Amino acid sequence: MTTFDEREQAFEAKFAHDEEMQFNAQARCNKLLGLWAAGLLGLGGKDAEAFAGEIVAADLEEAGHEDVVRKLEGELQGKASADEIRAKRAELLPQAKDQILSETG
């Protein structure tokens, strides 16, 4: 195997790792967002965890995170606007990334 081949394989492995980390961070962010919304709805314990799981699953409907925003906006029924949900998501994403990094480090 040539040095070029080794570099190519290393680059591909790093890319795959980075993509997996990004996916995990997005899923963790959606879980945190779901737990936040569950709190607004007065849910706790297993009900909050189940609700957060539904939010994580909602993100698989389409590319991007607008599917999650729409689901939460409908579920929250006026307790938070779409803009407030997006702002909370933006706030939680770095926290989710930190959690994922600390678990893998």
Buried (B, 14 or more C-beta within 10 A) or exposed (E): EEEEEEEEEEEEEEEEEEEEBEEBBBBBBBBBBBBBBBEBBEBEEEEBBEBBEBBBBBBEEEEEBEBBBBBBBEBBEEEBEEEBBBEBBEEBBEEBBEBBEEEEE
